[in-house]
Amino acid sequence: MKAEEHAERGWQAACPFAGAVTSVERLRTLLPPPNQTTLAKIQRGLDHHCRTFISLSTFTTLATCSADGGCDSSPRGGPPGFVTVLDDHHLLIPESLGNRMADTLGNIIERPRIGMMMVIPGIGETLRINGGAWVIEDAALLARAGVMGKAPALGIGVRVHEAFIHCAKAFMRGALWDKAAWPDRSSLAPVARMIRDHGRGQIGDGSVGAVEAAIEESYTQRLW
């Protein structure tokens, strides 16, 4: 995305909020430093605990940033172990079919850094990984990251700089795995209607039915 588009969207505009904290020094007067336990748990590679966690994870988020400051957080999912551990310091994430906007891949090419949060269903703790990232097209390497018997055309190679277990407090506060605590969704419009409205009627013939059909085709025919 071009710098002028970022500016138009307000990503490079002056802060509109009163009382904004604008220096790390001020931040540290308001927020106490991390305790020694938090610092000690940071790993500089992938030990057997990290490897096992990754082998059971079915979902991860990828945080990236473009050269001119536009940020993006994108989900990835697959069967347990869909993220391949190559060795103690390197991972390979298969790139499955998506919206083809290539926000994550474009950001990585411009600024080869990534932040990941790996999730195991039913577990509140997550594995966070930060490191370098590159877009990979090497067929021999990508063959190691096949999902559902199909090797991806592209992948994301990650060099792990740090990995650590993140506590479950956010998942506990959000009651993510507690179905009894999930909010009543009756006020939420059907997804097809939201997409139709966001697309300003330019999807298919502009009807909710057309959007529903497009979603169904995408989910059943183009998942992998």
C-alpha positions as CSV (number, residue, x, y, z in Angstrom):
1,M,0.0,0.0,0.0
2,K,1.3,3.4,-0.9
3,A,2.4,6.0,1.7
4,E,-0.3,8.4,0.5
5,E,-3.0,5.8,1.1
6,H,-1.7,5.3,4.6
7,A,-1.9,9.0,5.3
8,E,-5.4,9.1,3.9
9,R,-6.5,6.4,6.3
10,G,-5.0,8.3,9.2
11,W,-2.2,5.8,9.9
12,Q,0.4,8.6,9.8
13,A,-1.8,11.4,11.2
14,A,-1.3,13.2,14.5
15,C,-2.7,11.4,17.5
16,P,-6.4,12.4,18.0
17,F,-6.5,11.3,21.7
18,A,-5.9,13.4,24.7
19,G,-3.4,12.1,27.3
20,A,-1.4,10.0,24.9
21,V,1.8,8.5,26.2
22,T,4.6,9.6,23.7
23,S,7.8,8.3,25.3
24,V,9.1,5.0,26.7
25,E,10.4,7.0,29.7
26,R,6.9,8.2,30.5
27,L,5.5,4.7,29.9
28,R,7.9,3.2,32.4
29,T,6.7,5.6,35.1
30,L,3.2,4.3,34.6
31,L,3.9,0.6,34.0
32,P,6.2,-1.4,36.3
33,P,9.0,-3.4,34.6
34,P,8.5,-7.1,33.9
35,N,9.5,-9.5,36.7
36,Q,12.4,-11.8,36.4
37,T,10.2,-14.8,35.7
38,T,8.8,-13.2,32.6
39,L,12.2,-12.4,31.3
40,A,13.7,-15.8,32.2
41,K,11.2,-17.8,30.2
42,I,12.2,-16.2,26.8
43,Q,13.8,-18.8,24.6
44,R,16.2,-18.0,21.8
45,G,15.2,-21.1,19.8
46,L,12.7,-23.9,19.9
47,D,13.2,-26.5,22.7
48,H,11.1,-29.7,22.9
49,H,8.3,-27.9,24.7
50,C,8.0,-25.4,21.9
51,R,8.2,-28.1,19.3
52,T,5.4,-30.1,20.9
53,F,3.2,-27.0,21.2
54,I,3.7,-26.2,17.5
55,S,2.9,-29.8,16.6
56,L,-0.5,-29.5,18.3
57,S,-1.4,-25.9,17.2
58,T,-4.2,-25.5,14.7
59,F,-4.2,-21.7,14.5
60,T,-1.8,-18.8,14.5
61,T,-1.9,-15.1,13.9
62,L,0.8,-13.3,11.9
63,A,1.7,-9.7,12.7
64,T,3.7,-7.8,10.0
65,C,4.5,-4.2,9.1
66,S,5.1,-2.6,5.7
67,A,8.1,-0.4,4.9
68,D,6.0,2.8,5.4
69,G,4.4,1.7,8.7
70,G,1.1,0.0,7.7
71,C,0.5,-2.8,10.2
72,D,-1.4,-6.0,9.6
73,S,-2.5,-9.0,11.7
74,S,-3.6,-12.1,9.7
75,P,-4.9,-15.5,10.8
76,R,-3.7,-18.8,9.5
77,G,-5.1,-22.2,10.4
78,G,-4.8,-25.9,9.5
79,P,-4.6,-29.4,11.0
80,P,-2.3,-29.9,14.0
81,G,1.2,-29.4,13.0
82,F,0.4,-27.4,9.9
83,V,3.3,-25.1,10.8
84,T,6.5,-27.1,10.1
85,V,9.5,-27.1,12.5
86,L,12.5,-27.3,10.2
87,D,15.1,-27.2,13.1
88,D,15.6,-25.5,16.4
89,H,15.6,-22.0,14.9
90,H,13.4,-22.2,11.7
91,L,9.8,-22.7,10.9
92,L,7.8,-23.0,7.6
93,I,4.2,-21.7,7.4
94,P,2.3,-22.9,4.3
95,E,0.4,-20.2,2.4
96,S,-3.1,-21.5,1.6
97,L,-5.7,-19.9,-0.6
98,G,-7.0,-16.6,0.8
99,N,-8.2,-13.2,-0.4
100,R,-5.1,-12.7,-2.6
101,M,-4.5,-9.2,-1.2
102,A,-1.1,-10.5,-0.1
103,D,-0.9,-8.0,2.8
104,T,1.3,-10.3,4.9
105,L,3.5,-11.5,2.1
106,G,4.0,-8.0,0.8
107,N,4.9,-6.7,4.2
108,I,7.4,-9.4,4.7
109,I,9.1,-8.6,1.4
110,E,9.3,-5.0,2.4
111,R,10.2,-5.6,6.0
112,P,11.3,-9.2,6.8
113,R,10.0,-9.4,10.4
114,I,7.1,-11.3,12.0
115,G,5.3,-11.8,15.2
116,M,3.3,-15.0,15.8
117,M,0.8,-16.2,18.4
118,M,0.2,-20.0,18.2
119,V,-3.0,-21.4,19.7
120,I,-4.1,-24.9,20.7
121,P,-7.9,-25.3,20.9
122,G,-9.1,-25.5,24.5
123,I,-5.8,-24.2,26.0
124,G,-5.5,-20.6,27.3
125,E,-1.8,-20.3,27.2
126,T,-0.3,-19.5,23.8
127,L,3.2,-19.7,22.2
128,R,4.5,-16.4,21.0
129,I,7.3,-16.3,18.4
130,N,9.1,-13.3,17.1
131,G,11.7,-13.3,14.4
132,G,12.8,-12.8,10.8
133,A,10.5,-13.8,7.9
134,W,10.9,-14.5,4.2
135,V,8.5,-15.5,1.4
136,I,9.5,-18.9,0.1
137,E,8.9,-20.5,-3.4
138,D,11.4,-23.3,-3.3
139,A,9.4,-26.5,-4.3
140,A,11.6,-28.9,-2.4
141,L,11.3,-27.0,0.8
142,L,7.6,-26.4,0.4
143,A,7.0,-30.1,-0.1
144,R,7.8,-30.5,3.6
145,A,4.9,-28.2,4.5
146,G,2.1,-30.0,2.6
147,V,-1.4,-29.8,4.1
148,M,-4.1,-32.3,3.2
149,G,-1.7,-34.0,0.8
150,K,-1.1,-30.8,-1.2
151,A,2.1,-28.8,-1.2
152,P,1.6,-25.0,-1.2
153,A,2.9,-22.8,-4.0
154,L,4.3,-20.3,-1.5
155,G,5.3,-20.4,2.2
156,I,6.7,-18.2,4.9
157,G,10.0,-19.1,6.3
158,V,10.7,-17.9,9.9
159,R,14.0,-17.6,11.7
160,V,13.1,-17.7,15.4
161,H,14.7,-14.9,17.5
162,E,12.6,-15.5,20.6
163,A,9.8,-17.8,21.7
164,F,7.9,-17.9,25.0
165,I,4.7,-19.2,26.6
166,H,2.2,-16.4,27.1
167,C,-0.1,-16.6,30.1
168,A,-3.8,-17.5,29.7
169,K,-5.2,-14.3,31.3
170,A,-6.5,-12.8,28.1
171,F,-8.3,-16.0,27.1
172,M,-9.7,-16.3,30.6
173,R,-11.0,-12.7,30.6
174,G,-12.6,-13.2,27.2
175,A,-13.9,-16.7,28.2
176,L,-12.9,-17.8,24.8
177,W,-13.3,-21.6,25.4
178,D,-16.3,-21.2,27.8
179,K,-19.4,-21.7,25.6
180,A,-21.7,-20.8,28.4
181,A,-20.1,-17.3,28.6
182,W,-20.3,-16.6,24.8
183,P,-22.4,-13.4,24.0
184,D,-25.9,-13.6,22.5
185,R,-25.3,-13.1,18.8
186,S,-28.9,-12.4,17.8
187,S,-28.2,-8.7,17.2
188,L,-25.4,-9.6,14.7
189,A,-26.3,-9.5,11.1
190,P,-25.6,-12.7,9.0
191,V,-22.1,-12.6,7.6
192,A,-23.3,-12.5,4.0
193,R,-25.4,-9.4,4.7
194,M,-22.4,-7.7,6.4
195,I,-20.2,-8.5,3.4
196,R,-22.9,-7.4,1.0
197,D,-23.2,-4.0,2.8
198,H,-19.5,-3.5,3.1
199,G,-19.1,-4.3,-0.6
200,R,-21.7,-1.7,-1.4
201,G,-23.7,-4.1,-3.5
202,Q,-20.9,-4.8,-6.0
203,I,-20.6,-8.5,-5.2
204,G,-22.4,-10.7,-7.8
205,D,-25.8,-9.3,-8.5
206,G,-25.7,-7.3,-5.2
207,S,-28.0,-9.6,-3.3
208,V,-27.4,-11.4,0.0
209,G,-28.1,-14.6,-1.8
210,A,-25.3,-14.1,-4.2
211,V,-22.9,-13.4,-1.4
212,E,-24.1,-16.5,0.4
213,A,-23.4,-18.6,-2.7
214,A,-20.0,-17.1,-3.1
215,I,-19.1,-17.7,0.5
216,E,-20.3,-21.3,0.3
217,E,-18.3,-22.0,-2.9
218,S,-15.2,-20.5,-1.4
219,Y,-15.5,-22.5,1.9
220,T,-16.3,-25.8,0.2
221,Q,-14.3,-25.7,-3.0
222,R,-11.3,-23.4,-2.3
223,L,-10.3,-24.1,1.3
224,W,-6.9,-25.6,0.4
